[in-house]
C-alpha cells in the first residue's frame, strides 16, 4: 500500500513539474512587441527605411530576437533603454546573425557591430553612452552604407517608442 502511494505521489509530482515547465515555455512566447517605422540617413546621404519591432520594457529587451529563425530584409528590432547609458548586448539563443547599431539620444549612430555571431554569450559593448540599439540582419549595414555617423530620424524614432 505504501509503495502504491509513493508511486502515485511521484507521478503527480512529475505531472505538476511538466505542467509548470510547459506554462513557462508558453509564458516566454507571450512577450509581444509594438511596431513602428524608422528612417536612417546614411553617410552618403541616402535614406533607408525599416519596419521595426520595439523592445521598450525589460521583458521585451530580455527576449529580443531570441529563437527567431528569420526576419524580412527591411525589418529590425529597436531596443530603447529609456536614457543614455553604456549598453551591452549578447547573442544568447539568437539564431540569426545580426548587425547592431548603437544610437545616441540625438539619433547619431555611435558604433556598428557587424555580423554578431549567433548563440554567442560574448558581451558586445556600445563603447559609450547610447539610448538605442537597432538590430538588423547581418550584412545590412555594409550593404546599405550605414555606419558610424549615420543618422536615425529622431522624430520618427520618438514617435515609434512613445
C-alpha positions as CSV (number, residue, x, y, z in Angstrom):
1,X,0.0,0.0,0.0
2,X,2.8,2.4,1.0
3,X,4.6,1.7,-2.3
4,X,1.5,2.5,-4.3
5,X,1.1,5.8,-2.5
6,X,4.7,6.7,-3.2
7,X,4.3,5.8,-6.9
8,X,1.1,7.9,-7.2
9,X,2.9,10.9,-5.4
10,X,5.9,10.5,-7.7
11,X,3.7,10.5,-10.8
12,X,1.7,13.5,-9.5
13,X,4.9,15.4,-8.9
14,X,6.1,14.7,-12.4
15,X,2.8,15.8,-13.9
16,X,3.0,19.0,-11.9
17,X,6.6,19.7,-12.9
18,X,5.8,19.1,-16.5
19,X,2.8,21.5,-16.3
20,X,5.0,24.2,-14.8
21,X,7.6,23.8,-17.5
22,X,5.0,24.0,-20.2
23,X,3.5,27.1,-18.7
24,X,6.9,28.7,-18.5
25,X,7.5,27.9,-22.2
26,X,4.2,29.4,-23.2
27,X,4.7,32.5,-21.0
28,X,8.0,33.2,-22.8
29,X,6.1,33.3,-26.1
30,X,3.7,35.8,-24.6
31,X,6.1,38.6,-25.0
32,X,4.7,41.0,-27.6
33,X,6.3,43.9,-29.3
34,X,5.0,47.2,-30.6
35,X,5.7,48.1,-34.2
36,X,7.0,51.2,-35.9
37,X,9.0,52.5,-38.8
38,X,12.2,54.4,-38.9
39,X,14.4,56.0,-41.5
40,X,18.2,56.3,-41.5
41,X,20.2,58.8,-43.4
42,X,23.4,57.0,-44.5
43,X,26.8,58.7,-44.6
44,X,26.4,59.2,-48.4
45,X,23.0,61.0,-47.9
46,X,20.6,58.2,-48.9
47,X,17.6,57.4,-46.8
48,X,16.8,53.8,-46.0
49,X,13.6,52.7,-44.1
50,X,12.9,49.8,-41.8
51,X,9.9,48.3,-40.2
52,X,10.9,47.7,-36.6
53,X,9.6,45.8,-33.6
54,X,10.0,47.8,-30.4
55,X,11.7,46.4,-27.3
56,X,10.9,49.0,-24.7
57,X,10.3,47.2,-21.4
58,X,12.6,44.7,-19.5
59,X,10.8,41.6,-20.7
60,X,10.9,42.8,-24.3
61,X,14.6,43.7,-24.1
62,X,15.5,40.4,-22.5
63,X,13.6,38.4,-25.2
64,X,14.7,40.4,-28.2
65,X,15.2,38.3,-31.3
66,X,15.9,35.1,-29.4
67,X,14.7,31.9,-31.1
68,X,13.7,33.7,-34.4
69,X,14.6,31.7,-37.5
70,X,14.1,34.5,-40.0
71,X,13.5,38.2,-40.3
72,X,12.4,40.1,-43.5
73,X,15.2,42.1,-45.2
74,X,13.7,45.5,-44.4
75,X,12.9,44.7,-40.8
76,X,14.7,45.0,-37.5
77,X,14.3,45.4,-33.7
78,X,14.8,48.7,-31.9
79,X,15.8,48.5,-28.2
80,X,15.0,51.7,-26.3
81,X,16.8,51.8,-22.9
82,X,14.9,55.0,-21.9
83,X,18.0,57.0,-21.1
84,X,21.6,57.3,-22.3
85,X,23.9,54.8,-20.7
86,X,26.6,52.2,-21.5
87,X,24.8,49.2,-23.1
88,X,25.9,45.6,-23.5
89,X,24.2,43.1,-25.7
90,X,24.7,39.4,-26.5
91,X,23.5,36.8,-28.9
92,X,22.4,34.1,-26.4
93,X,19.7,32.0,-28.0
94,X,19.7,34.2,-31.1
95,X,19.7,32.1,-34.3
96,X,20.1,34.9,-36.7
97,X,23.5,36.7,-37.3
98,X,22.9,40.4,-36.8
99,X,24.3,43.8,-37.3
100,X,23.9,46.1,-34.2
101,X,23.7,49.8,-34.5
102,X,24.3,51.7,-31.2
103,X,22.5,55.0,-31.4
104,X,22.7,58.0,-29.1
105,X,19.9,60.2,-27.8
106,X,20.3,62.6,-30.7
107,X,19.9,59.8,-33.3
108,X,23.5,59.5,-34.2
109,X,25.0,56.1,-34.8
110,X,27.9,55.8,-32.5
111,X,29.0,52.3,-33.2
112,X,28.2,49.5,-35.6
113,X,28.9,45.8,-34.7
114,X,28.6,43.8,-37.9
115,X,27.9,40.1,-38.1
116,X,27.4,39.3,-34.5
117,X,27.8,35.6,-34.0
118,X,24.6,33.5,-33.4
119,X,24.4,31.9,-29.9
120,X,27.5,33.8,-28.6
121,X,27.4,34.8,-25.0
122,X,30.3,37.3,-25.5
123,X,29.2,40.8,-24.4
124,X,29.0,43.4,-27.1
125,X,29.5,46.9,-25.7
126,X,28.3,50.2,-27.0
127,X,31.7,51.7,-26.2
128,X,30.0,54.8,-24.8
129,X,26.6,56.1,-23.7
130,X,23.7,55.4,-26.1
131,X,20.0,55.2,-25.7
132,X,19.0,52.8,-28.6
133,X,20.3,49.7,-30.3
134,X,18.9,48.7,-33.7
135,X,19.4,45.1,-34.7
136,X,19.3,44.3,-38.4
137,X,20.0,41.2,-40.5
138,X,23.8,40.6,-40.8
139,X,25.3,42.4,-43.8
140,X,22.6,45.1,-43.9
141,X,24.8,47.9,-42.5
142,X,27.6,47.3,-45.1
143,X,25.2,46.7,-48.0
144,X,23.3,50.0,-47.4
145,X,26.3,52.1,-46.3
146,X,25.1,52.5,-42.7
147,X,28.0,53.3,-40.4
148,X,29.2,55.5,-37.5
149,X,27.7,58.9,-38.2
150,X,24.6,57.7,-39.9
151,X,21.6,59.4,-38.5
152,X,18.3,57.9,-37.4
153,X,15.2,60.2,-37.9
154,X,14.7,61.1,-34.3
155,X,11.2,62.4,-34.6
156,X,10.1,59.2,-36.2
157,X,12.1,57.3,-33.5
158,X,10.5,59.1,-30.6
159,X,7.0,58.6,-32.2
160,X,7.7,54.9,-32.5
161,X,8.8,54.5,-28.9
162,X,6.2,56.7,-27.1
